[in-house]
């Protein structure tokens, strides 16, 4: 089952903010299993839940719902991102740490180069 834009964005936002699924579920007042279904595209959050998620992640509800990605290029990028996220999530904790360290270093290097 391909992941929806909502599922991809929720996972990305959560990981970007170093939150666990349990952390987000606690914030929403739901079980981790219920939240996991949002990230895996098995169910869609209610309007009330989308609003709370937008507040938590400091983004618009449209962003969470994928309403701002109508073009095919963005959809292709989402599929590619989904594949990378699945690979990342299958890594053990030590390997994730290595990937995170490398990405952070590359990001810092690029920001340094572009600011010169």
Backbone as a chain_set.jsonl record, in Angstrom:
{"seq": "XXXXXXXXXXXXXXXXXXXXXXXXXXXXXXXXXXXXXXXXXXXXXXXXXXXXXXXXXXXXXXXXXXXXXXXXXXXXXXXXXXXXXXXXXXXXXXXXXXXXXXXXXXXXXXXXXXXX", "coords": {"N": [[0.846, -1.174, 0.0], [0.796, 2.102, -1.025], [2.107, 4.928, 0.66], [0.245, 7.714, 1.887], [0.274, 11.276, 1.251], [-0.209, 12.549, 3.651], [0.525, 10.571, 5.545], [3.284, 10.279, 4.954], [4.193, 12.862, 5.523], [3.551, 13.18, 8.238], [5.213, 11.257, 9.424], [7.729, 12.216, 8.636], [7.754, 14.79, 9.859], [7.591, 14.06, 12.555], [9.95, 12.547, 12.97], [11.847, 14.442, 12.27], [11.631, 16.161, 14.408], [12.547, 14.671, 16.448], [10.775, 13.016, 17.919], [8.995, 10.327, 19.425], [6.632, 7.845, 18.26], [4.977, 7.31, 20.374], [5.241, 9.643, 21.894], [3.9, 11.534, 20.274], [1.374, 10.351, 20.153], [0.643, 10.48, 22.861], [0.43, 13.274, 23.14], [-1.757, 13.718, 21.496], [-3.665, 12.301, 22.821], [-4.305, 9.665, 22.241], [-3.863, 6.145, 21.426], [-0.616, 4.63, 20.81], [-0.735, 2.79, 18.78], [-2.968, 3.649, 17.318], [-1.998, 6.108, 16.382], [0.159, 5.16, 14.875], [-1.179, 4.003, 12.749], [-1.931, 6.258, 11.295], [0.56, 7.16, 10.332], [1.258, 5.037, 8.716], [-0.595, 5.022, 6.77], [-2.977, 3.62, 7.046], [-5.187, 4.683, 8.22], [-6.916, 7.841, 8.333], [-6.323, 10.888, 10.038], [-8.737, 12.604, 12.123], [-10.466, 15.739, 11.593], [-10.179, 17.366, 13.884], [-7.937, 16.13, 15.034], [-6.018, 16.561, 13.053], [-5.77, 19.321, 13.251], [-4.644, 19.529, 15.822], [-2.23, 18.206, 15.351], [-1.079, 19.934, 13.495], [-0.659, 22.143, 15.126], [1.172, 21.033, 16.976], [3.388, 20.438, 15.298], [3.865, 22.864, 14.148], [2.97, 23.64, 11.561], [0.871, 24.108, 8.647], [-2.545, 22.945, 8.395], [-3.199, 22.236, 5.826], [-0.696, 21.536, 4.811], [-0.122, 19.18, 6.259], [-2.178, 17.564, 5.316], [-1.441, 17.296, 2.703], [-2.424, 18.972, 0.801], [-1.137, 20.921, -0.535], [0.441, 19.861, -2.545], [0.014, 19.339, -5.482], [1.302, 18.607, -7.858], [2.862, 16.26, -10.161], [5.621, 15.891, -10.028], [6.216, 16.424, -7.339], [4.824, 14.311, -6.164], [6.294, 12.135, -7.103], [8.67, 12.656, -5.795], [7.812, 12.288, -3.179], [7.368, 9.508, -3.168], [9.969, 8.575, -3.53], [11.103, 9.619, -1.207], [9.61, 8.208, 0.66], [10.601, 5.599, 0.255], [13.251, 5.945, 1.109], [12.844, 6.645, 3.784], [11.701, 4.286, 4.762], [13.892, 2.567, 4.497], [15.685, 3.817, 6.264], [14.267, 3.582, 8.701], [14.391, 0.866, 9.054], [16.923, 0.405, 9.917], [19.287, -0.37, 12.56], [19.704, 1.112, 15.871], [22.331, 2.132, 16.183], [23.226, 2.338, 13.528], [21.385, 4.217, 12.566], [22.206, 6.406, 14.043], [24.7, 6.878, 12.879], [23.934, 7.538, 10.25], [22.381, 9.828, 10.791], [24.38, 11.493, 11.857], [26.078, 11.807, 9.631], [24.326, 13.044, 7.77], [23.743, 15.414, 9.164], [26.315, 16.579, 9.228], [26.866, 16.922, 6.455], [24.794, 18.695, 5.854], [25.495, 20.928, 7.422], [27.939, 21.552, 6.194], [27.069, 22.266, 3.587], [25.487, 24.499, 4.16], [27.436, 26.204, 5.093], [28.985, 26.582, 2.816], [27.123, 27.814, 1.071], [26.711, 30.193, 2.384], [28.933, 31.657, 2.045]], "CA": [[0.0, 0.0, 0.0], [1.607, 3.322, -1.03], [1.787, 5.869, 1.725], [-0.374, 8.975, 1.482], [1.06, 12.471, 1.584], [-0.377, 12.772, 5.088], [1.352, 9.594, 6.258], [4.686, 10.647, 4.755], [4.505, 14.115, 6.218], [3.526, 12.962, 9.682], [6.439, 10.541, 9.799], [8.858, 13.137, 8.458], [7.696, 15.827, 10.896], [7.887, 13.449, 13.849], [11.371, 12.192, 13.012], [12.591, 15.704, 12.238], [11.567, 16.775, 15.739], [13.037, 13.671, 17.413], [9.684, 12.536, 18.758], [8.572, 8.948, 19.181], [5.204, 7.736, 17.986], [4.309, 7.386, 21.668], [5.197, 11.057, 22.268], [2.831, 12.185, 19.51], [0.113, 9.751, 20.603], [0.327, 11.069, 24.172], [-0.01, 14.647, 22.892], [-3.087, 13.668, 20.89], [-4.593, 11.592, 23.695], [-4.698, 8.411, 21.593], [-2.852, 5.093, 21.597], [0.461, 4.62, 19.837], [-1.224, 1.996, 17.646], [-3.837, 4.52, 16.504], [-1.138, 7.058, 15.669], [0.929, 4.394, 13.896], [-2.036, 3.82, 11.569], [-1.847, 7.492, 10.504], [1.862, 7.199, 9.653], [1.357, 3.962, 7.743], [-1.63, 5.206, 5.76], [-4.119, 2.734, 7.237], [-6.336, 5.518, 8.556], [-6.683, 9.276, 8.248], [-6.718, 11.581, 11.269], [-9.933, 13.437, 12.065], [-10.193, 17.177, 11.457], [-9.684, 17.825, 15.182], [-6.592, 15.592, 15.208], [-5.144, 17.272, 12.11], [-5.513, 20.641, 13.839], [-3.697, 19.354, 16.928], [-0.932, 17.863, 14.753], [-0.553, 21.177, 12.914], [-0.154, 22.929, 16.259], [2.367, 20.368, 17.503], [4.504, 20.516, 14.355], [3.98, 24.249, 13.664], [2.748, 23.68, 10.119], [-0.542, 24.28, 8.332], [-3.315, 21.717, 8.209], [-3.056, 21.904, 4.404], [0.575, 20.835, 4.629], [-0.274, 17.817, 6.782], [-3.093, 16.819, 4.441], [-0.887, 17.178, 1.357], [-3.227, 19.796, -0.108], [-0.273, 21.847, -1.27], [1.325, 19.11, -3.436], [-0.783, 18.793, -6.567], [2.016, 18.235, -9.07], [3.409, 14.905, -10.29], [7.013, 15.912, -9.58], [6.196, 16.306, -5.882], [4.389, 12.96, -5.828], [7.441, 11.254, -7.348], [9.616, 12.91, -4.72], [7.25, 11.657, -1.997], [7.614, 8.07, -3.283], [11.391, 8.403, -3.27], [11.288, 9.892, 0.216], [9.018, 7.069, 1.372], [11.546, 4.485, 0.183], [14.394, 6.266, 1.964], [12.395, 6.587, 5.172], [11.557, 2.871, 5.11], [15.247, 2.038, 4.682], [16.209, 4.401, 7.493], [13.559, 3.017, 9.843], [14.764, -0.54, 9.23], [18.268, 0.344, 10.483], [19.362, -0.426, 14.019], [19.936, 2.421, 16.494], [23.697, 2.576, 15.889], [23.272, 2.74, 12.118], [20.641, 5.48, 12.454], [23.075, 7.448, 14.597], [25.712, 7.151, 11.853], [23.25, 8.251, 9.161], [22.045, 11.161, 11.296], [25.626, 12.266, 11.967], [26.52, 12.127, 8.275], [23.405, 14.022, 7.19], [23.969, 16.683, 9.859], [27.601, 17.12, 8.771], [26.683, 17.391, 5.079], [23.923, 19.869, 5.916], [26.304, 22.032, 7.921], [28.91, 21.903, 5.147], [26.384, 22.974, 2.511], [25.072, 25.813, 4.653], [28.652, 27.002, 5.17], [29.373, 26.925, 1.434], [26.177, 28.76, 0.481], [26.746, 31.475, 3.065], [30.19, 32.343, 1.698]], "C": [[0.895, 1.242, 0.0], [1.142, 4.272, 0.063], [1.172, 7.142, 1.155], [0.561, 10.125, 1.822], [0.968, 12.756, 3.075], [0.526, 11.845, 5.885], [2.832, 9.96, 6.162], [5.059, 11.881, 5.557], [4.492, 13.947, 7.728], [4.801, 12.267, 10.153], [7.649, 11.47, 9.728], [8.893, 14.186, 9.573], [8.069, 15.268, 12.265], [9.374, 13.144, 13.99], [12.224, 13.449, 13.06], [12.653, 16.358, 13.612], [11.989, 15.819, 16.855], [11.969, 13.24, 18.412], [9.405, 11.078, 18.433], [7.094, 8.954, 18.81], [4.42, 7.847, 19.295], [4.186, 8.834, 22.138], [4.03, 11.761, 21.579], [1.472, 11.663, 19.951], [-0.312, 10.334, 21.948], [-0.203, 12.488, 24.011], [-1.452, 14.672, 22.369], [-4.127, 13.016, 21.799], [-5.138, 10.321, 23.073], [-3.619, 7.369, 21.857], [-1.769, 5.217, 20.531], [0.022, 3.856, 18.587], [-2.102, 2.839, 16.725], [-2.991, 5.515, 15.72], [-0.334, 6.354, 14.58], [0.123, 4.187, 12.612], [-2.054, 5.073, 10.693], [-0.56, 7.503, 9.689], [2.003, 6.12, 8.588], [0.232, 3.975, 6.72], [-2.834, 4.293, 5.901], [-5.365, 3.481, 7.673], [-5.925, 6.983, 8.484], [-7.106, 9.927, 9.564], [-7.979, 12.418, 11.047], [-9.512, 14.899, 11.909], [-9.609, 17.74, 12.747], [-8.236, 17.372, 15.392], [-5.606, 16.288, 14.281], [-4.799, 18.647, 12.661], [-4.507, 20.548, 14.98], [-2.301, 19.016, 16.395], [-0.279, 19.101, 14.145], [0.021, 22.074, 14.002], [1.146, 22.344, 16.798], [3.577, 20.59, 16.606], [4.725, 21.908, 13.765], [3.941, 24.326, 12.14], [1.248, 23.879, 9.883], [-1.243, 22.922, 8.222], [-3.242, 21.274, 6.744], [-1.769, 21.137, 4.149], [0.443, 19.387, 5.091], [-1.135, 16.967, 5.853], [-2.571, 16.653, 3.019], [-1.622, 18.014, 0.34], [-2.379, 20.745, -0.934], [0.703, 21.133, -2.199], [0.558, 18.506, -4.611], [0.018, 18.251, -7.751], [2.667, 16.853, -9.003], [4.849, 14.848, -9.803], [7.087, 15.745, -8.065], [5.786, 14.9, -5.467], [5.52, 11.961, -6.036], [8.478, 11.42, -6.244], [9.12, 12.261, -3.431], [7.495, 10.147, -2.013], [9.076, 7.77, -2.988], [11.691, 8.607, -1.791], [10.754, 8.734, 1.048], [9.982, 5.887, 1.389], [12.739, 4.719, 1.103], [14.015, 6.173, 3.444], [12.259, 5.127, 5.617], [12.927, 2.232, 5.342], [15.819, 2.517, 6.009], [15.579, 3.743, 8.721], [13.909, 1.552, 10.085], [16.166, -0.701, 9.827], [18.217, 0.206, 12.001], [19.759, 0.951, 14.552], [21.319, 2.982, 16.164], [23.812, 3.062, 14.435], [22.51, 4.04, 11.888], [21.479, 6.646, 12.963], [24.125, 7.855, 13.56], [25.1, 7.952, 10.708], [22.929, 9.675, 9.593], [23.279, 12.053, 11.369], [26.114, 12.709, 10.597], [25.632, 13.198, 7.644], [23.603, 15.389, 7.842], [25.257, 17.347, 9.403], [27.474, 17.675, 7.352], [25.833, 18.66, 5.041], [24.712, 21.093, 6.38], [27.303, 22.496, 6.865], [28.252, 22.689, 4.02], [25.937, 24.359, 2.941], [26.275, 26.749, 4.733], [29.058, 27.485, 3.788], [28.433, 27.975, 0.848], [26.187, 30.114, 1.167], [28.015, 32.276, 2.751], [29.972, 33.261, 0.507]], "O": [[1.68, 1.424, 0.931], [-0.049, 4.396, 0.346], [1.542, 7.587, 0.069], [1.516, 9.966, 2.583], [1.953, 13.158, 3.695], [1.217, 12.288, 6.803], [3.546, 9.952, 7.164], [6.113, 11.931, 6.191], [5.336, 14.514, 8.423], [5.39, 12.651, 11.162], [8.479, 11.505, 10.636], [9.946, 14.437, 10.159], [8.773, 15.916, 13.039], [9.981, 13.45, 15.016], [13.206, 13.515, 13.8], [13.629, 17.034, 13.936], [11.816, 16.107, 18.039], [12.237, 13.117, 19.607], [9.564, 10.649, 17.29], [6.394, 9.945, 19.022], [3.327, 8.412, 19.321], [3.166, 9.22, 22.708], [3.268, 12.489, 22.215], [0.526, 12.435, 20.107], [-1.485, 10.646, 22.153], [-1.173, 12.868, 24.667], [-2.253, 15.527, 22.747], [-5.329, 13.161, 21.575], [-6.278, 9.932, 23.329], [-2.581, 7.677, 22.443], [-1.979, 5.83, 19.484], [0.37, 4.235, 17.468], [-1.993, 2.753, 15.502], [-3.234, 5.743, 14.535], [-0.164, 6.892, 13.486], [0.684, 4.195, 11.516], [-2.178, 4.966, 9.473], [-0.577, 7.816, 8.498], [2.788, 6.275, 7.654], [0.112, 3.062, 5.904], [-3.64, 4.193, 4.975], [-6.478, 2.978, 7.519], [-4.743, 7.319, 8.564], [-8.13, 9.558, 10.139], [-8.251, 12.877, 9.938], [-8.341, 15.241, 12.076], [-8.648, 18.508, 12.708], [-7.407, 18.144, 15.873], [-4.478, 16.576, 14.681], [-3.657, 19.091, 12.548], [-3.617, 21.39, 15.094], [-1.302, 19.492, 16.933], [0.931, 19.293, 14.265], [1.068, 22.693, 13.815], [2.106, 23.073, 17.047], [4.666, 20.895, 17.092], [5.651, 22.116, 12.981], [4.769, 24.989, 11.515], [0.455, 23.822, 10.823], [-0.608, 21.894, 7.987], [-3.226, 20.077, 6.456], [-1.751, 20.193, 3.358], [0.857, 18.47, 4.382], [-0.849, 15.79, 5.633], [-3.182, 15.951, 2.213], [-1.47, 17.8, -0.862], [-2.851, 21.308, -1.922], [1.7, 21.73, -2.608], [0.463, 17.284, -4.721], [-0.527, 17.51, -8.569], [2.979, 16.35, -7.923], [5.257, 13.844, -9.218], [7.932, 15.002, -7.565], [6.342, 14.351, -4.515], [5.69, 11.041, -5.236], [9.091, 10.445, -5.808], [9.925, 11.735, -2.662], [7.801, 9.565, -0.972], [9.385, 6.817, -2.274], [12.454, 7.844, -1.197], [11.378, 8.328, 2.029], [10.161, 5.246, 2.425], [13.186, 3.804, 1.794], [14.793, 5.672, 4.256], [12.659, 4.777, 6.727], [13.1, 1.448, 6.275], [16.367, 1.731, 6.781], [16.281, 3.39, 9.669], [13.745, 1.051, 11.197], [16.559, -1.806, 10.2], [17.247, 0.604, 12.645], [20.108, 1.845, 13.781], [21.458, 4.175, 15.895], [24.434, 4.09, 14.168], [22.944, 4.877, 11.097], [21.464, 7.734, 12.388], [24.404, 9.041, 13.387], [25.685, 8.934, 10.251], [23.175, 10.622, 8.847], [23.232, 13.223, 10.991], [26.519, 13.858, 10.421], [26.135, 14.152, 7.051], [23.628, 16.408, 7.152], [25.287, 18.563, 9.211], [27.93, 18.786, 7.081], [26.122, 19.585, 4.283], [24.602, 22.169, 5.791], [27.49, 23.696, 6.666], [28.815, 23.676, 3.545], [26.007, 25.301, 2.152], [26.152, 27.946, 4.473], [29.428, 28.645, 3.606], [28.884, 28.921, 0.203], [25.717, 31.094, 0.591], [28.142, 33.434, 3.151], [30.906, 33.927, 0.062]]}, "num_chains": 1, "name": "protein.A"}
